[in-house]
Amino acid sequence: MSSPDLHSNPYAATQVSLQQPMYDQDSDYVEGGQGVALGEVFGWFGEGFNYFKAAPGKWMLVVIIWGILSVMLGIVPFLGALAGELARPVFLGGLVIGCMAIDHGDSFEVDHLFEGFKRNFGSLVLVGLLLLAGLIAVFMVIGVGTAIVGVSIFSAKSSLALHPALWLLPFAALLLFIPLGMAYYFAPVLVVTQGLQPFEAMKESFRGCAKNILPFLLFGVVAVVLMVLATLPLFLGWLVFFPLIIGAQYAAYKSIYLRQD
């Protein structure tokens, strides 16, 4: 008979890795995502609204709190804006956990907004840092391109408005911003649902979006229309629009990254 470990504490709590998903997924994870039908986009918005309906008052309070925090951070020059950018994926990760809670029969709570600070905090912040680094790199490329075009126009003494390169700059910028947005979109979701590391999550996000270009074009069009409608009544519609978009994003993740039986 083996002797008991005198250094062990029989009353100690079981150690749980905060990097692991808080809830088990109902379906198998599909690495790199899978292509989905165009019509599924409308189901994403429908499911997003269902998440909102599960706790409308709490979702609205979340929007108000996040808005107040954003304004307060915006007051602080530079550092406030930086903190806000880094906190965005952390807040989003917490709200995704809230959507997962609803899926598993638990209640959505206002505290879910801060759940990302308790779980996966380092990874979520690093996702924000990678996005910020990507944005800085893109703006640097745009700046260099603009300077080159300016020198070319000055040297040729041609009209600024008629120079063809000047008209191409916005399209070049768009081509740089789109892949960055694709890499970021699902990254916070994949960090909290699958426990992926930040760079891996961004790579997987890009792959999943790349396989669904047309669905995301439709998603973007519908989202813009809903955003305009939400803005018209003194921005009050954002109390519903914002939770709906968060829920639709999580629904899109399930559709693309989880194998459907």
Contacts in CASP RR format, 6 or more apart in sequence:
PFRMAT RR
TARGET T0000
AUTHOR 0000-0000-0000
METHOD contacts of the structure
MODEL  1
MSSPDLHSNPYAATQVSLQQPMYDQDSDYVEGGQGVALGEVFGWFGEGFN
YFKAAPGKWMLVVIIWGILSVMLGIVPFLGALAGELARPVFLGGLVIGCM
AIDHGDSFEVDHLFEGFKRNFGSLVLVGLLLLAGLIAVFMVIGVGTAIVG
VSIFSAKSSLALHPALWLLPFAALLLFIPLGMAYYFAPVLVVTQGLQPFE
AMKESFRGCAKNILPFLLFGVVAVVLMVLATLPLFLGWLVFFPLIIGAQY
AAYKSIYLRQD
18 118 0 8 1.000
18 119 0 8 1.000
18 120 0 8 1.000
18 121 0 8 1.000
19 119 0 8 1.000
19 120 0 8 1.000
19 123 0 8 1.000
19 195 0 8 1.000
20 195 0 8 1.000
21 192 0 8 1.000
21 193 0 8 1.000
21 194 0 8 1.000
21 195 0 8 1.000
22 97 0 8 1.000
22 100 0 8 1.000
22 115 0 8 1.000
22 119 0 8 1.000
22 192 0 8 1.000
23 97 0 8 1.000
23 100 0 8 1.000
23 101 0 8 1.000
23 103 0 8 1.000
23 104 0 8 1.000
25 193 0 8 1.000
25 194 0 8 1.000
25 258 0 8 1.000
26 103 0 8 1.000
26 258 0 8 1.000
27 254 0 8 1.000
27 258 0 8 1.000
27 259 0 8 1.000
27 260 0 8 1.000
27 261 0 8 1.000
28 258 0 8 1.000
28 259 0 8 1.000
29 194 0 8 1.000
29 257 0 8 1.000
29 258 0 8 1.000
29 259 0 8 1.000
30 256 0 8 1.000
30 257 0 8 1.000
30 258 0 8 1.000
30 259 0 8 1.000
31 204 0 8 1.000
32 204 0 8 1.000
32 207 0 8 1.000
32 208 0 8 1.000
32 211 0 8 1.000
32 257 0 8 1.000
33 204 0 8 1.000
33 207 0 8 1.000
33 208 0 8 1.000
33 211 0 8 1.000
33 256 0 8 1.000
33 257 0 8 1.000
34 208 0 8 1.000
34 211 0 8 1.000
34 256 0 8 1.000
34 257 0 8 1.000
34 259 0 8 1.000
35 208 0 8 1.000
35 211 0 8 1.000
35 212 0 8 1.000
35 215 0 8 1.000
35 256 0 8 1.000
36 212 0 8 1.000
36 215 0 8 1.000
36 255 0 8 1.000
36 256 0 8 1.000
37 215 0 8 1.000
38 214 0 8 1.000
38 215 0 8 1.000
38 218 0 8 1.000
39 215 0 8 1.000
39 218 0 8 1.000
40 215 0 8 1.000
40 255 0 8 1.000
41 215 0 8 1.000
41 218 0 8 1.000
41 219 0 8 1.000
41 222 0 8 1.000
42 222 0 8 1.000
43 251 0 8 1.000
44 219 0 8 1.000
44 247 0 8 1.000
44 248 0 8 1.000
44 249 0 8 1.000
44 251 0 8 1.000
44 252 0 8 1.000
44 255 0 8 1.000
45 222 0 8 1.000
45 226 0 8 1.000
45 244 0 8 1.000
45 248 0 8 1.000
46 248 0 8 1.000
46 251 0 8 1.000
47 247 0 8 1.000
47 248 0 8 1.000
47 251 0 8 1.000
48 243 0 8 1.000
48 244 0 8 1.000
48 245 0 8 1.000
48 246 0 8 1.000
48 247 0 8 1.000
48 248 0 8 1.000
48 250 0 8 1.000
48 251 0 8 1.000
49 244 0 8 1.000
51 59 0 8 1.000
51 99 0 8 1.000
51 102 0 8 1.000
51 108 0 8 1.000
51 243 0 8 1.000
51 244 0 8 1.000
51 246 0 8 1.000
51 247 0 8 1.000
51 250 0 8 1.000
51 251 0 8 1.000
52 59 0 8 1.000
52 240 0 8 1.000
52 243 0 8 1.000
52 244 0 8 1.000
52 247 0 8 1.000
54 102 0 8 1.000
54 107 0 8 1.000
54 108 0 8 1.000
55 102 0 8 1.000
55 107 0 8 1.000
55 108 0 8 1.000
55 109 0 8 1.000
56 240 0 8 1.000
58 108 0 8 1.000
58 109 0 8 1.000
58 110 0 8 1.000
59 108 0 8 1.000
59 239 0 8 1.000
59 243 0 8 1.000
60 239 0 8 1.000
60 240 0 8 1.000
60 243 0 8 1.000
61 110 0 8 1.000
62 95 0 8 1.000
62 110 0 8 1.000
62 112 0 8 1.000
62 113 0 8 1.000
62 243 0 8 1.000
63 238 0 8 1.000
63 239 0 8 1.000
63 242 0 8 1.000
63 243 0 8 1.000
64 239 0 8 1.000
65 110 0 8 1.000
65 113 0 8 1.000
66 91 0 8 1.000
66 113 0 8 1.000
69 87 0 8 1.000
70 84 0 8 1.000
73 80 0 8 1.000
73 81 0 8 1.000
73 83 0 8 1.000
73 84 0 8 1.000
73 87 0 8 1.000
74 80 0 8 1.000
74 81 0 8 1.000
74 84 0 8 1.000
76 83 0 8 1.000
82 132 0 8 1.000
85 128 0 8 1.000
85 131 0 8 1.000
85 132 0 8 1.000
86 125 0 8 1.000
86 128 0 8 1.000
86 129 0 8 1.000
86 132 0 8 1.000
88 128 0 8 1.000
89 124 0 8 1.000
89 125 0 8 1.000
89 127 0 8 1.000
89 128 0 8 1.000
89 131 0 8 1.000
89 184 0 8 1.000
89 187 0 8 1.000
89 188 0 8 1.000
89 191 0 8 1.000
90 116 0 8 1.000
90 117 0 8 1.000
90 121 0 8 1.000
90 124 0 8 1.000
90 125 0 8 1.000
90 188 0 8 1.000
91 113 0 8 1.000
91 114 0 8 1.000
91 116 0 8 1.000
92 124 0 8 1.000
92 188 0 8 1.000
92 189 0 8 1.000
92 246 0 8 1.000
93 115 0 8 1.000
93 116 0 8 1.000
93 120 0 8 1.000
93 124 0 8 1.000
93 188 0 8 1.000
93 189 0 8 1.000
93 191 0 8 1.000
93 192 0 8 1.000
94 112 0 8 1.000
94 113 0 8 1.000
94 114 0 8 1.000
94 115 0 8 1.000
94 116 0 8 1.000
94 119 0 8 1.000
94 192 0 8 1.000
95 112 0 8 1.000
95 113 0 8 1.000
95 246 0 8 1.000
96 188 0 8 1.000
96 189 0 8 1.000
96 192 0 8 1.000
96 193 0 8 1.000
96 246 0 8 1.000
96 249 0 8 1.000
96 250 0 8 1.000
96 253 0 8 1.000
97 112 0 8 1.000
97 115 0 8 1.000
97 116 0 8 1.000
97 119 0 8 1.000
97 192 0 8 1.000
98 108 0 8 1.000
98 109 0 8 1.000
98 112 0 8 1.000
98 115 0 8 1.000
99 108 0 8 1.000
99 246 0 8 1.000
99 247 0 8 1.000
99 250 0 8 1.000
100 192 0 8 1.000
100 193 0 8 1.000
100 250 0 8 1.000
101 107 0 8 1.000
101 108 0 8 1.000
101 109 0 8 1.000
101 112 0 8 1.000
102 108 0 8 1.000
116 124 0 8 1.000
116 192 0 8 1.000
119 192 0 8 1.000
120 191 0 8 1.000
120 192 0 8 1.000
120 195 0 8 1.000
123 191 0 8 1.000
123 195 0 8 1.000
123 196 0 8 1.000
123 197 0 8 1.000
123 198 0 8 1.000
123 201 0 8 1.000
124 188 0 8 1.000
124 191 0 8 1.000
124 192 0 8 1.000
124 198 0 8 1.000
126 198 0 8 1.000
127 184 0 8 1.000
127 187 0 8 1.000
127 188 0 8 1.000
127 191 0 8 1.000
127 198 0 8 1.000
127 201 0 8 1.000
127 202 0 8 1.000
128 184 0 8 1.000
130 184 0 8 1.000
130 198 0 8 1.000
130 199 0 8 1.000
130 202 0 8 1.000
131 180 0 8 1.000
131 181 0 8 1.000
131 184 0 8 1.000
134 180 0 8 1.000
135 180 0 8 1.000
138 173 0 8 1.000
138 176 0 8 1.000
138 177 0 8 1.000
138 180 0 8 1.000
141 176 0 8 1.000
142 169 0 8 1.000
142 172 0 8 1.000
142 173 0 8 1.000
142 176 0 8 1.000
145 169 0 8 1.000
145 172 0 8 1.000
146 169 0 8 1.000
149 163 0 8 1.000
149 165 0 8 1.000
149 166 0 8 1.000
149 169 0 8 1.000
152 163 0 8 1.000
152 165 0 8 1.000
153 160 0 8 1.000
153 163 0 8 1.000
153 165 0 8 1.000
153 166 0 8 1.000
160 166 0 8 1.000
179 206 0 8 1.000
181 209 0 8 1.000
182 205 0 8 1.000
182 206 0 8 1.000
182 208 0 8 1.000
182 209 0 8 1.000
182 210 0 8 1.000
183 202 0 8 1.000
183 203 0 8 1.000
183 205 0 8 1.000
183 206 0 8 1.000
184 202 0 8 1.000
184 205 0 8 1.000
185 205 0 8 1.000
185 209 0 8 1.000
185 249 0 8 1.000
186 201 0 8 1.000
186 204 0 8 1.000
186 205 0 8 1.000
186 208 0 8 1.000
186 209 0 8 1.000
186 249 0 8 1.000
186 252 0 8 1.000
186 253 0 8 1.000
186 256 0 8 1.000
186 257 0 8 1.000
187 198 0 8 1.000
187 201 0 8 1.000
187 202 0 8 1.000
187 204 0 8 1.000
187 205 0 8 1.000
188 201 0 8 1.000
189 249 0 8 1.000
189 250 0 8 1.000
189 253 0 8 1.000
190 196 0 8 1.000
190 201 0 8 1.000
190 204 0 8 1.000
190 205 0 8 1.000
190 253 0 8 1.000
190 257 0 8 1.000
191 197 0 8 1.000
191 198 0 8 1.000
191 201 0 8 1.000
193 253 0 8 1.000
193 257 0 8 1.000
194 201 0 8 1.000
194 257 0 8 1.000
195 201 0 8 1.000
196 204 0 8 1.000
204 257 0 8 1.000
208 256 0 8 1.000
208 257 0 8 1.000
209 216 0 8 1.000
211 256 0 8 1.000
212 256 0 8 1.000
219 248 0 8 1.000
219 252 0 8 1.000
223 245 0 8 1.000
223 248 0 8 1.000
226 241 0 8 1.000
226 244 0 8 1.000
226 245 0 8 1.000
227 241 0 8 1.000
229 237 0 8 1.000
229 241 0 8 1.000
230 236 0 8 1.000
230 237 0 8 1.000
230 238 0 8 1.000
230 240 0 8 1.000
230 241 0 8 1.000
231 237 0 8 1.000
231 238 0 8 1.000
END
